[in-house]
């Protein structure tokens, strides 16, 4: 089993018009040896509010929601959704050749890093990789 040191969610500008907030999100598990394994590469969101009306803090908070766990549906509890989410990420890592523990993923620190294009749209200085 490989030790997970943190989760890293990287946010980059998506492919929408300049006046629309459109971002893509990539989540990776950073392992003890410094390598990373992609857990999610199919997430993101769009907002018509525009870049001038958003902040780095808003984007980091939304990125944490977008990568899950999802809200309960169909009579499922929050606890069920969370357990399924972490097991799902564990299985993704295993399919990519890395044995990790779902409980360890859940407990890992979660940093959200904003890409340079996001920072440029926000008019911010280089990202510090602010964590949770």
N, CA, C and O atoms as CSV, one atom per row, in Angstrom:
chain,resi,resn,atom,element,x,y,z
A,1,UNK,N,N,0.843,-1.169,0.000
A,1,UNK,CA,C,0.000,0.000,0.000
A,1,UNK,C,C,0.898,1.245,0.000
A,1,UNK,O,O,1.911,1.290,0.698
A,2,UNK,N,N,0.516,2.242,-0.785
A,2,UNK,CA,C,1.282,3.469,-0.927
A,2,UNK,C,C,0.667,4.550,-0.032
A,2,UNK,O,O,-0.553,4.708,0.006
A,3,UNK,N,N,1.509,5.289,0.682
A,3,UNK,CA,C,1.026,6.360,1.557
A,3,UNK,C,C,0.673,7.608,0.744
A,3,UNK,O,O,1.435,8.042,-0.120
A,4,UNK,N,N,-0.490,8.168,1.038
A,4,UNK,CA,C,-0.949,9.405,0.401
A,4,UNK,C,C,-0.612,10.566,1.329
A,4,UNK,O,O,-1.007,10.563,2.495
A,5,UNK,N,N,0.115,11.556,0.819
A,5,UNK,CA,C,0.470,12.705,1.658
A,5,UNK,C,C,-0.536,13.842,1.569
A,5,UNK,O,O,-0.717,14.592,2.529
A,6,UNK,N,N,-1.198,13.974,0.408
A,6,UNK,CA,C,-2.215,15.009,0.259
A,6,UNK,C,C,-2.967,14.794,-1.045
A,6,UNK,O,O,-2.518,14.083,-1.943
A,7,UNK,N,N,-4.121,15.432,-1.114
A,7,UNK,CA,C,-4.872,15.520,-2.360
A,7,UNK,C,C,-4.603,16.886,-2.947
A,7,UNK,O,O,-4.561,17.879,-2.220
A,8,UNK,N,N,-4.422,16.948,-4.234
A,8,UNK,CA,C,-4.180,18.211,-4.923
A,8,UNK,C,C,-5.231,18.359,-6.011
A,8,UNK,O,O,-5.358,17.504,-6.888
A,9,UNK,N,N,-5.980,19.446,-5.946
A,9,UNK,CA,C,-6.950,19.757,-6.987
A,9,UNK,C,C,-6.413,20.959,-7.745
A,9,UNK,O,O,-6.211,22.030,-7.172
A,10,UNK,N,N,-6.183,20.771,-9.035
A,10,UNK,CA,C,-5.637,21.825,-9.887
A,10,UNK,C,C,-6.767,22.405,-10.723
A,10,UNK,O,O,-7.496,21.674,-11.394
A,11,UNK,N,N,-6.906,23.718,-10.677
A,11,UNK,CA,C,-7.974,24.413,-11.405
A,11,UNK,C,C,-7.348,25.222,-12.528
A,11,UNK,O,O,-6.420,26.000,-12.303
A,12,UNK,N,N,-7.867,25.032,-13.755
A,12,UNK,CA,C,-7.378,25.758,-14.917
A,12,UNK,C,C,-8.561,26.349,-15.674
A,12,UNK,O,O,-9.705,25.948,-15.461
A,13,UNK,N,N,-8.287,27.285,-16.539
A,13,UNK,CA,C,-9.321,27.923,-17.355
A,13,UNK,C,C,-9.831,26.917,-18.372
A,13,UNK,O,O,-9.049,26.219,-19.018
A,14,UNK,N,N,-11.152,26.850,-18.508
A,14,UNK,CA,C,-11.772,25.983,-19.500
A,14,UNK,C,C,-11.804,26.663,-20.855
A,14,UNK,O,O,-11.047,27.604,-21.092
A,15,UNK,N,N,-12.659,26.207,-21.738
A,15,UNK,CA,C,-12.676,26.681,-23.118
A,15,UNK,C,C,-13.910,27.514,-23.454
A,15,UNK,O,O,-14.499,27.323,-24.518
A,16,UNK,N,N,-14.310,28.422,-22.588
A,16,UNK,CA,C,-15.465,29.283,-22.845
A,16,UNK,C,C,-14.999,30.706,-23.177
A,16,UNK,O,O,-13.805,31.004,-23.171
A,17,UNK,N,N,-15.968,31.566,-23.465
A,17,UNK,CA,C,-15.681,32.966,-23.774
A,17,UNK,C,C,-15.009,33.655,-22.588
A,17,UNK,O,O,-15.174,33.237,-21.442
A,18,UNK,N,N,-14.265,34.696,-22.869
A,18,UNK,CA,C,-13.518,35.398,-21.838
A,18,UNK,C,C,-14.395,35.984,-20.736
A,18,UNK,O,O,-13.939,36.115,-19.600
A,19,UNK,N,N,-15.639,36.338,-21.041
A,19,UNK,CA,C,-16.485,36.963,-20.030
A,19,UNK,C,C,-17.210,35.947,-19.151
A,19,UNK,O,O,-17.940,36.344,-18.243
A,20,UNK,N,N,-17.035,34.675,-19.387
A,20,UNK,CA,C,-17.674,33.611,-18.624
A,20,UNK,C,C,-16.614,32.873,-17.815
A,20,UNK,O,O,-15.541,32.552,-18.325
A,21,UNK,N,N,-16.927,32.609,-16.545
A,21,UNK,CA,C,-16.036,31.786,-15.741
A,21,UNK,C,C,-16.263,30.337,-16.162
A,21,UNK,O,O,-17.349,29.789,-15.980
A,22,UNK,N,N,-15.248,29.741,-16.713
A,22,UNK,CA,C,-15.302,28.336,-17.117
A,22,UNK,C,C,-13.988,27.705,-16.705
A,22,UNK,O,O,-12.922,28.115,-17.164
A,23,UNK,N,N,-14.065,26.707,-15.837
A,23,UNK,CA,C,-12.846,26.087,-15.346
A,23,UNK,C,C,-12.927,24.570,-15.451
A,23,UNK,O,O,-14.007,23.981,-15.407
A,24,UNK,N,N,-11.773,23.963,-15.588
A,24,UNK,CA,C,-11.651,22.516,-15.526
A,24,UNK,C,C,-10.879,22.179,-14.252
A,24,UNK,O,O,-10.063,22.965,-13.769
A,25,UNK,N,N,-11.156,21.008,-13.732
A,25,UNK,CA,C,-10.577,20.605,-12.455
A,25,UNK,C,C,-9.960,19.219,-12.602
A,25,UNK,O,O,-10.566,18.313,-13.175
A,26,UNK,N,N,-8.761,19.070,-12.082
A,26,UNK,CA,C,-8.039,17.800,-12.079
A,26,UNK,C,C,-7.665,17.502,-10.632
A,26,UNK,O,O,-7.047,18.338,-9.973
A,27,UNK,N,N,-8.025,16.339,-10.133
A,27,UNK,CA,C,-7.644,15.986,-8.766
A,27,UNK,C,C,-6.668,14.823,-8.792
A,27,UNK,O,O,-6.867,13.827,-9.488
A,28,UNK,N,N,-5.605,14.980,-8.010
A,28,UNK,CA,C,-4.573,13.950,-7.912
A,28,UNK,C,C,-4.311,13.628,-6.449
A,28,UNK,O,O,-4.534,14.455,-5.566
A,29,UNK,N,N,-3.835,12.416,-6.210
A,29,UNK,CA,C,-3.305,12.044,-4.903
A,29,UNK,C,C,-1.792,12.148,-5.005
A,29,UNK,O,O,-1.176,11.550,-5.887
A,30,UNK,N,N,-1.202,12.909,-4.100
A,30,UNK,CA,C,0.254,12.990,-4.043
A,30,UNK,C,C,0.730,11.916,-3.074
A,30,UNK,O,O,0.262,11.833,-1.938
A,31,UNK,N,N,1.655,11.106,-3.534
A,31,UNK,CA,C,2.130,9.971,-2.755
A,31,UNK,C,C,3.403,10.323,-1.999
A,31,UNK,O,O,4.047,11.334,-2.279
A,32,UNK,N,N,3.756,9.479,-1.039
A,32,UNK,CA,C,4.906,9.740,-0.172
A,32,UNK,C,C,6.202,9.921,-0.947
A,32,UNK,O,O,7.090,10.643,-0.495
A,33,UNK,N,N,6.329,9.285,-2.099
A,33,UNK,CA,C,7.556,9.414,-2.892
A,33,UNK,C,C,7.537,10.649,-3.802
A,33,UNK,O,O,8.464,10.860,-4.585
A,34,UNK,N,N,6.474,11.467,-3.697
A,34,UNK,CA,C,6.373,12.686,-4.502
A,34,UNK,C,C,5.644,12.500,-5.818
A,34,UNK,O,O,5.301,13.481,-6.479
A,35,UNK,N,N,5.404,11.265,-6.208
A,35,UNK,CA,C,4.665,11.033,-7.455
A,35,UNK,C,C,3.185,11.335,-7.225
A,35,UNK,O,O,2.722,11.425,-6.088
A,36,UNK,N,N,2.462,11.488,-8.323
A,36,UNK,CA,C,1.032,11.770,-8.246
A,36,UNK,C,C,0.268,10.803,-9.128
A,36,UNK,O,O,0.757,10.354,-10.165
A,37,UNK,N,N,-0.942,10.493,-8.691
A,37,UNK,CA,C,-1.840,9.655,-9.472
A,37,UNK,C,C,-3.138,10.436,-9.672
A,37,UNK,O,O,-3.717,10.960,-8.721
A,38,UNK,N,N,-3.582,10.505,-10.927
A,38,UNK,CA,C,-4.818,11.222,-11.243
A,38,UNK,C,C,-6.002,10.426,-10.717
A,38,UNK,O,O,-6.139,9.233,-10.990
A,39,UNK,N,N,-6.859,11.109,-9.953
A,39,UNK,CA,C,-8.076,10.490,-9.434
A,39,UNK,C,C,-9.304,10.942,-10.215
A,39,UNK,O,O,-10.182,10.135,-10.521
A,40,UNK,N,N,-9.367,12.228,-10.536
A,40,UNK,CA,C,-10.500,12.789,-11.276
A,40,UNK,C,C,-9.970,13.740,-12.340
A,40,UNK,O,O,-9.137,14.601,-12.058
A,41,UNK,N,N,-10.460,13.578,-13.563
A,41,UNK,CA,C,-10.046,14.487,-14.639
A,41,UNK,C,C,-11.222,14.919,-15.494
A,41,UNK,O,O,-11.052,15.380,-16.623
A,42,UNK,N,N,-12.417,14.763,-14.943
A,42,UNK,CA,C,-13.624,15.050,-15.718
A,42,UNK,C,C,-14.552,16.036,-15.007
A,42,UNK,O,O,-15.769,15.984,-15.185
A,43,UNK,N,N,-13.987,16.919,-14.217
A,43,UNK,CA,C,-14.809,17.846,-13.443
A,43,UNK,C,C,-14.541,19.283,-13.870
A,43,UNK,O,O,-13.524,19.587,-14.494
A,44,UNK,N,N,-15.464,20.146,-13.524
A,44,UNK,CA,C,-15.336,21.562,-13.802
A,44,UNK,C,C,-16.689,22.228,-13.670
A,44,UNK,O,O,-17.674,21.584,-13.306
A,45,UNK,N,N,-16.738,23.517,-13.966
A,45,UNK,CA,C,-18.003,24.244,-13.915
A,45,UNK,C,C,-17.902,25.525,-14.726
A,45,UNK,O,O,-16.817,25.989,-15.079
A,46,UNK,N,N,-19.077,26.079,-15.008
A,46,UNK,CA,C,-19.194,27.340,-15.735
A,46,UNK,C,C,-20.130,28.246,-14.962
A,46,UNK,O,O,-21.123,27.794,-14.391
A,47,UNK,N,N,-19.808,29.520,-14.950
A,47,UNK,CA,C,-20.655,30.511,-14.282
A,47,UNK,C,C,-20.747,31.747,-15.158
A,47,UNK,O,O,-19.745,32.206,-15.707
A,48,UNK,N,N,-21.950,32.283,-15.286
A,48,UNK,CA,C,-22.139,33.482,-16.101
A,48,UNK,C,C,-21.774,34.746,-15.346
A,48,UNK,O,O,-21.832,35.837,-15.913
A,49,UNK,N,N,-21.397,34.626,-14.077
A,49,UNK,CA,C,-21.081,35.789,-13.250
A,49,UNK,C,C,-19.881,36.585,-13.722
A,49,UNK,O,O,-19.767,37.765,-13.391
A,50,UNK,N,N,-19.002,35.996,-14.468
A,50,UNK,CA,C,-17.819,36.683,-14.969
A,50,UNK,C,C,-16.664,36.671,-13.983
A,50,UNK,O,O,-16.853,36.559,-12.772
A,51,UNK,N,N,-15.476,36.788,-14.531
A,51,UNK,CA,C,-14.251,36.749,-13.721
A,51,UNK,C,C,-14.156,37.914,-12.756
A,51,UNK,O,O,-13.594,37.764,-11.671
A,52,UNK,N,N,-14.691,39.072,-13.117
A,52,UNK,CA,C,-14.607,40.239,-12.251
A,52,UNK,C,C,-15.419,40.060,-10.968
A,52,UNK,O,O,-15.181,40.748,-9.975
A,53,UNK,N,N,-16.373,39.137,-10.993
A,53,UNK,CA,C,-17.249,38.929,-9.828
A,53,UNK,C,C,-16.882,37.710,-9.004
A,53,UNK,O,O,-17.636,37.322,-8.112
A,54,UNK,N,N,-15.754,37.107,-9.279
A,54,UNK,CA,C,-15.352,35.928,-8.509
A,54,UNK,C,C,-14.000,36.186,-7.868
A,54,UNK,O,O,-13.315,37.154,-8.197
A,55,UNK,N,N,-13.631,35.317,-6.959
A,55,UNK,CA,C,-12.355,35.459,-6.254
A,55,UNK,C,C,-11.654,34.106,-6.191
A,55,UNK,O,O,-12.251,33.064,-6.460
A,56,UNK,N,N,-10.391,34.147,-5.834
A,56,UNK,CA,C,-9.633,32.908,-5.664
A,56,UNK,C,C,-10.280,32.037,-4.593
A,56,UNK,O,O,-10.336,30.815,-4.729
A,57,UNK,N,N,-10.769,32.669,-3.527
A,57,UNK,CA,C,-11.415,31.912,-2.457
A,57,UNK,C,C,-12.679,31.214,-2.960
A,57,UNK,O,O,-12.936,30.060,-2.619
A,58,UNK,N,N,-13.474,31.930,-3.782
A,58,UNK,CA,C,-14.691,31.326,-4.351
A,58,UNK,C,C,-14.334,30.113,-5.219
A,58,UNK,O,O,-14.983,29.070,-5.143
A,59,UNK,N,N,-13.313,30.266,-6.028
A,59,UNK,CA,C,-12.928,29.181,-6.931
A,59,UNK,C,C,-12.413,27.983,-6.141
A,59,UNK,O,O,-12.748,26.843,-6.460
A,60,UNK,N,N,-11.607,28.229,-5.118
A,60,UNK,CA,C,-11.107,27.119,-4.292
A,60,UNK,C,C,-12.262,26.391,-3.599
A,60,UNK,O,O,-12.291,25.161,-3.565
A,61,UNK,N,N,-13.204,27.144,-3.053
A,61,UNK,CA,C,-14.347,26.529,-2.365
A,61,UNK,C,C,-15.191,25.712,-3.336
A,61,UNK,O,O,-15.596,24.595,-3.013
A,62,UNK,N,N,-15.458,26.250,-4.506
A,62,UNK,CA,C,-16.263,25.524,-5.494
A,62,UNK,C,C,-15.524,24.280,-5.976
A,62,UNK,O,O,-16.143,23.235,-6.179
A,63,UNK,N,N,-14.217,24.379,-6.158
A,63,UNK,CA,C,-13.436,23.216,-6.599
A,63,UNK,C,C,-13.546,22.080,-5.590
A,63,UNK,O,O,-13.650,20.917,-5.980
A,64,UNK,N,N,-13.526,22.399,-4.307
A,64,UNK,CA,C,-13.654,21.362,-3.278
A,64,UNK,C,C,-15.014,20.670,-3.361
A,64,UNK,O,O,-15.113,19.462,-3.146
A,65,UNK,N,N,-16.057,21.434,-3.671
A,65,UNK,CA,C,-17.397,20.850,-3.804
A,65,UNK,C,C,-17.472,19.986,-5.062
A,65,UNK,O,O,-18.025,18.887,-5.035
A,66,UNK,N,N,-16.912,20.490,-6.167
A,66,UNK,CA,C,-17.018,19.812,-7.457
A,66,UNK,C,C,-16.329,18.448,-7.448
A,66,UNK,O,O,-16.788,17.531,-8.130
A,67,UNK,N,N,-15.250,18.292,-6.700
A,67,UNK,CA,C,-14.547,17.011,-6.684
A,67,UNK,C,C,-15.189,16.005,-5.733
A,67,UNK,O,O,-14.765,14.850,-5.678
A,68,UNK,N,N,-16.196,16.426,-4.992
A,68,UNK,CA,C,-16.972,15.516,-4.166
A,68,UNK,C,C,-16.473,15.387,-2.747
A,68,UNK,O,O,-15.448,15.953,-2.369
A,69,UNK,N,N,-17.219,14.632,-1.975
A,69,UNK,CA,C,-18.325,13.764,-2.339
A,69,UNK,C,C,-19.585,14.537,-2.733
A,69,UNK,O,O,-19.784,15.685,-2.336
A,70,UNK,N,N,-20.424,13.873,-3.521
A,70,UNK,CA,C,-21.669,14.474,-3.976
A,70,UNK,C,C,-22.699,14.509,-2.857
A,70,UNK,O,O,-22.583,13.813,-1.848
A,71,UNK,N,N,-23.705,15.340,-3.070
A,71,UNK,CA,C,-24.825,15.416,-2.134
A,71,UNK,C,C,-25.662,14.143,-2.246
A,71,UNK,O,O,-25.703,13.518,-3.306
A,72,UNK,N,N,-26.332,13.755,-1.153
A,72,UNK,CA,C,-27.167,12.553,-1.192
A,72,UNK,C,C,-28.346,12.699,-2.154
A,72,UNK,O,O,-28.853,13.798,-2.375
A,73,UNK,N,N,-28.763,11.586,-2.712
A,73,UNK,CA,C,-29.936,11.550,-3.589
A,73,UNK,C,C,-30.592,10.186,-3.438
A,73,UNK,O,O,-29.971,9.237,-2.960
A,74,UNK,N,N,-31.837,10.099,-3.844
A,74,UNK,CA,C,-32.534,8.823,-3.871
A,74,UNK,C,C,-32.584,8.092,-2.543
A,74,UNK,O,O,-32.496,6.864,-2.511
A,75,UNK,N,N,-32.723,8.822,-1.451
A,75,UNK,CA,C,-32.818,8.188,-0.149
A,75,UNK,C,C,-31.492,7.782,0.464
A,75,UNK,O,O,-31.464,7.171,1.532
A,76,UNK,N,N,-30.404,8.108,-0.190
A,76,UNK,CA,C,-29.074,7.777,0.342
A,76,UNK,C,C,-28.666,8.795,1.387
A,76,UNK,O,O,-29.063,9.958,1.308
A,77,UNK,N,N,-27.886,8.380,2.354
A,77,UNK,CA,C,-27.413,9.283,3.405
A,77,UNK,C,C,-26.110,9.956,2.983
A,77,UNK,O,O,-25.429,9.506,2.061
A,78,UNK,N,N,-25.783,11.028,3.667
A,78,UNK,CA,C,-24.506,11.707,3.418
A,78,UNK,C,C,-23.351,10.752,3.704
A,78,UNK,O,O,-22.360,10.732,2.975
A,79,UNK,N,N,-23.486,9.961,4.771
A,79,UNK,CA,C,-22.426,9.007,5.121
A,79,UNK,C,C,-22.220,7.976,4.008
A,79,UNK,O,O,-21.085,7.625,3.688
A,80,UNK,N,N,-23.329,7.487,3.413
A,80,UNK,CA,C,-23.211,6.542,2.291
A,80,UNK,C,C,-22.512,7.187,1.110
A,80,UNK,O,O,-21.640,6.577,0.490
A,81,UNK,N,N,-22.890,8.415,0.797
A,81,UNK,CA,C,-22.291,9.119,-0.346
A,81,UNK,C,C,-20.800,9.313,-0.136
A,81,UNK,O,O,-20.003,9.106,-1.050
A,82,UNK,N,N,-20.428,9.713,1.076
A,82,UNK,CA,C,-19.011,9.932,1.363
A,82,UNK,C,C,-18.224,8.632,1.287
A,82,UNK,O,O,-17.144,8.595,0.698
A,83,UNK,N,N,-18.749,7.574,1.872
A,83,UNK,CA,C,-18.044,6.284,1.837
A,83,UNK,C,C,-17.866,5.811,0.397
A,83,UNK,O,O,-16.783,5.368,0.013
A,84,UNK,N,N,-18.924,5.904,-0.393
A,84,UNK,CA,C,-18.841,5.490,-1.802
A,84,UNK,C,C,-17.837,6.332,-2.583
A,84,UNK,O,O,-17.112,5.818,-3.435
A,85,UNK,N,N,-17.802,7.623,-2.286
A,85,UNK,CA,C,-16.882,8.525,-2.986
A,85,UNK,C,C,-15.429,8.098,-2.757
A,85,UNK,O,O,-14.657,7.973,-3.708
A,86,UNK,N,N,-15.068,7.879,-1.507
A,86,UNK,CA,C,-13.675,7.557,-1.195
A,86,UNK,C,C,-13.282,6.182,-1.720
A,86,UNK,O,O,-12.151,5.986,-2.165
A,87,UNK,N,N,-14.207,5.233,-1.671
A,87,UNK,CA,C,-13.931,3.912,-2.251
A,87,UNK,C,C,-13.779,4.026,-3.766
A,87,UNK,O,O,-12.928,3.363,-4.358
A,88,UNK,N,N,-14.592,4.854,-4.382
A,88,UNK,CA,C,-14.495,5.066,-5.831
A,88,UNK,C,C,-13.113,5.614,-6.204
A,88,UNK,O,O,-12.504,5.154,-7.170
A,89,UNK,N,N,-12.622,6.589,-5.445
A,89,UNK,CA,C,-11.289,7.144,-5.723
A,89,UNK,C,C,-10.207,6.103,-5.478
A,89,UNK,O,O,-9.221,6.052,-6.214
A,90,UNK,N,N,-10.377,5.278,-4.460
A,90,UNK,CA,C,-9.431,4.192,-4.195
A,90,UNK,C,C,-9.368,3.253,-5.397
A,90,UNK,O,O,-8.283,2.842,-5.809
A,91,UNK,N,N,-10.504,2.922,-5.947
A,91,UNK,CA,C,-10.556,2.014,-7.100
A,91,UNK,C,C,-9.919,2.642,-8.343
A,91,UNK,O,O,-9.274,1.949,-9.130
A,92,UNK,N,N,-10.102,3.951,-8.517
A,92,UNK,CA,C,-9.450,4.643,-9.636
A,92,UNK,C,C,-7.938,4.513,-9.492
A,92,UNK,O,O,-7.248,4.165,-10.450
A,93,UNK,N,N,-7.423,4.789,-8.301
A,93,UNK,CA,C,-5.977,4.681,-8.071
A,93,UNK,C,C,-5.493,3.253,-8.330
A,93,UNK,O,O,-4.437,3.051,-8.929
A,94,UNK,N,N,-6.263,2.270,-7.882
A,94,UNK,CA,C,-5.874,0.873,-8.093
A,94,UNK,C,C,-5.832,0.516,-9.578
A,94,UNK,O,O,-4.939,-0.205,-10.023
A,95,UNK,N,N,-6.810,1.029,-10.347
A,95,UNK,CA,C,-6.804,0.770,-11.802
A,95,UNK,C,C,-5.575,1.386,-12.457
A,95,UNK,O,O,-5.142,0.937,-13.518
A,96,UNK,N,N,-5.022,2.402,-11.835
A,96,UNK,CA,C,-3.824,3.049,-12.379
A,96,UNK,C,C,-2.548,2.491,-11.772
A,96,UNK,O,O,-1.460,3.025,-11.993
A,97,UNK,N,N,-2.683,1.420,-11.010
A,97,UNK,CA,C,-1.504,0.716,-10.507
A,97,UNK,C,C,-1.030,1.131,-9.130
A,97,UNK,O,O,0.092,0.799,-8.749
A,98,UNK,N,N,-1.850,1.848,-8.368
A,98,UNK,CA,C,-1.451,2.322,-7.043
A,98,UNK,C,C,-2.432,1.816,-6.005
A,98,UNK,O,O,-3.628,2.091,-6.095
A,99,UNK,N,N,-1.940,1.082,-5.022
A,99,UNK,CA,C,-2.788,0.616,-3.932
A,99,UNK,C,C,-2.804,1.675,-2.837
A,99,UNK,O,O,-1.790,1.925,-2.185
A,100,UNK,N,N,-3.960,2.289,-2.644
A,100,UNK,CA,C,-4.136,3.294,-1.602
A,100,UNK,C,C,-5.360,2.923,-0.787
A,100,UNK,O,O,-6.195,2.134,-1.229
A,101,UNK,N,N,-5.461,3.485,0.387
A,101,UNK,CA,C,-6.566,3.191,1.291
A,101,UNK,C,C,-7.600,4.322,1.237
A,101,UNK,O,O,-7.241,5.497,1.316
A,102,UNK,N,N,-8.883,3.964,1.101
A,102,UNK,CA,C,-9.955,4.959,1.028
A,102,UNK,C,C,-9.973,5.851,2.264
A,102,UNK,O,O,-10.182,7.059,2.151
A,103,UNK,N,N,-9.758,5.271,3.439
A,103,UNK,CA,C,-9.755,6.063,4.675
A,103,UNK,C,C,-8.589,7.059,4.683
A,103,UNK,O,O,-8.720,8.179,5.177
A,104,UNK,N,N,-7.465,6.639,4.137
A,104,UNK,CA,C,-6.300,7.528,4.063
A,104,UNK,C,C,-6.562,8.683,3.088
A,104,UNK,O,O,-6.164,9.819,3.345
A,105,UNK,N,N,-7.226,8.388,1.980
A,105,UNK,CA,C,-7.601,9.454,1.042
A,105,UNK,C,C,-8.504,10.473,1.725
A,105,UNK,O,O,-8.322,11.682,1.580
A,106,UNK,N,N,-9.473,9.967,2.466
A,106,UNK,CA,C,-10.437,10.843,3.150
A,106,UNK,C,C,-9.744,11.767,4.151
A,106,UNK,O,O,-10.134,12.926,4.297
A,107,UNK,N,N,-8.732,11.268,4.834
A,107,UNK,CA,C,-8.047,12.034,5.880
A,107,UNK,C,C,-6.923,12.928,5.352
A,107,UNK,O,O,-6.405,13.768,6.087
A,108,UNK,N,N,-6.551,12.756,4.109
A,108,UNK,CA,C,-5.416,13.510,3.560
A,108,UNK,C,C,-5.741,15.000,3.460
A,108,UNK,O,O,-6.877,15.368,3.158
A,109,UNK,N,N,-4.757,15.854,3.711
A,109,UNK,CA,C,-4.964,17.286,3.475
A,109,UNK,C,C,-5.346,17.503,2.015
A,109,UNK,O,O,-4.906,16.759,1.139
A,110,UNK,N,N,-6.157,18.513,1.753
A,110,UNK,CA,C,-6.635,18.774,0.396
A,110,UNK,C,C,-6.252,20.196,0.002
A,110,UNK,O,O,-6.815,21.159,0.522
A,111,UNK,N,N,-5.307,20.328,-0.903
A,111,UNK,CA,C,-4.882,21.628,-1.420
A,111,UNK,C,C,-5.527,21.880,-2.766
A,111,UNK,O,O,-5.666,20.967,-3.580
A,112,UNK,N,N,-5.919,23.120,-2.998
A,112,UNK,CA,C,-6.449,23.528,-4.300
A,112,UNK,C,C,-5.467,24.530,-4.882
A,112,UNK,O,O,-5.221,25.582,-4.292
A,113,UNK,N,N,-4.909,24.203,-6.036
A,113,UNK,CA,C,-3.940,25.064,-6.711
A,113,UNK,C,C,-4.596,25.685,-7.942
A,113,UNK,O,O,-5.184,24.989,-8.770
A,114,UNK,N,N,-4.484,26.990,-8.043
A,114,UNK,CA,C,-5.028,27.707,-9.193
A,114,UNK,C,C,-3.936,27.869,-10.234
A,114,UNK,O,O,-2.832,28.319,-9.927
A,115,UNK,N,N,-4.248,27.502,-11.455
A,115,UNK,CA,C,-3.294,27.616,-12.544
A,115,UNK,C,C,-3.020,29.061,-12.917
A,115,UNK,O,O,-3.792,29.952,-12.564
A,116,UNK,N,N,-1.930,29.299,-13.624
A,116,UNK,CA,C,-1.547,30.668,-13.974
A,116,UNK,C,C,-2.600,31.404,-14.805
A,116,UNK,O,O,-2.740,32.620,-14.679
A,117,UNK,N,N,-3.341,30.684,-15.653
A,117,UNK,CA,C,-4.373,31.353,-16.453
A,117,UNK,C,C,-5.550,31.789,-15.586
A,117,UNK,O,O,-6.154,32.831,-15.841
A,118,UNK,N,N,-5.881,30.997,-14.563
A,118,UNK,CA,C,-6.929,31.403,-13.617
A,118,UNK,C,C,-6.466,32.633,-12.862
A,118,UNK,O,O,-7.210,33.605,-12.734
A,119,UNK,N,N,-5.243,32.596,-12.362
A,119,UNK,CA,C,-4.713,33.742,-11.613
A,119,UNK,C,C,-4.666,34.995,-12.472
A,119,UNK,O,O,-4.945,36.092,-11.988
A,120,UNK,N,N,-4.314,34.840,-13.749
A,120,UNK,CA,C,-4.277,35.998,-14.641
A,120,UNK,C,C,-5.678,36.583,-14.821
A,120,UNK,O,O,-5.843,37.803,-14.833
A,121,UNK,N,N,-6.680,35.724,-14.959
A,121,UNK,CA,C,-8.066,36.198,-15.103
A,121,UNK,C,C,-8.526,36.905,-13.839
A,121,UNK,O,O,-9.285,37.872,-13.902
A,122,UNK,N,N,-8.065,36.420,-12.693
A,122,UNK,CA,C,-8.446,37.027,-11.419
A,122,UNK,C,C,-7.609,38.249,-11.095
A,122,UNK,O,O,-7.984,39.054,-10.243
A,123,UNK,N,N,-6.466,38.393,-11.775
A,123,UNK,CA,C,-5.561,39.500,-11.488
A,123,UNK,C,C,-4.768,39.293,-10.222
A,123,UNK,O,O,-4.308,40.261,-9.617
A,124,UNK,N,N,-4.593,38.016,-9.794
A,124,UNK,CA,C,-3.874,37.694,-8.560
A,124,UNK,C,C,-2.406,37.411,-8.826
A,124,UNK,O,O,-1.982,37.174,-9.958
A,125,UNK,N,N,-1.646,37.446,-7.736
A,125,UNK,CA,C,-0.231,37.075,-7.768
A,125,UNK,C,C,-0.132,35.561,-7.883
A,125,UNK,O,O,-1.145,34.876,-7.746
A,126,UNK,N,N,1.066,35.011,-8.132
A,126,UNK,CA,C,1.214,33.557,-8.227
A,126,UNK,C,C,0.597,32.847,-7.029
A,126,UNK,O,O,0.645,33.339,-5.901
A,127,UNK,N,N,0.020,31.688,-7.294
A,127,UNK,CA,C,-0.737,30.925,-6.313
A,127,UNK,C,C,0.162,30.331,-5.245
A,127,UNK,O,O,1.257,29.844,-5.527
A,128,UNK,N,N,-0.326,30.382,-4.010
A,128,UNK,CA,C,0.405,29.783,-2.903
A,128,UNK,C,C,0.002,28.345,-2.671
A,128,UNK,O,O,0.594,27.669,-1.831
A,129,UNK,N,N,-1.012,27.851,-3.412
A,129,UNK,CA,C,-1.474,26.484,-3.205
A,129,UNK,C,C,-2.196,26.325,-1.889
A,129,UNK,O,O,-2.089,25.280,-1.247
A,130,UNK,N,N,-2.932,27.343,-1.474
A,130,UNK,CA,C,-3.607,27.357,-0.179
A,130,UNK,C,C,-4.342,26.063,0.077
A,130,UNK,O,O,-5.125,25.597,-0.751
A,131,UNK,N,N,-4.080,25.490,1.236
A,131,UNK,CA,C,-4.657,24.197,1.589
A,131,UNK,C,C,-5.852,24.309,2.488
A,131,UNK,O,O,-6.369,25.390,2.771
A,132,UNK,N,N,-6.276,23.127,2.931
A,132,UNK,CA,C,-7.451,23.015,3.792
A,132,UNK,C,C,-7.014,22.585,5.156
A,132,UNK,O,O,-7.846,22.426,6.049
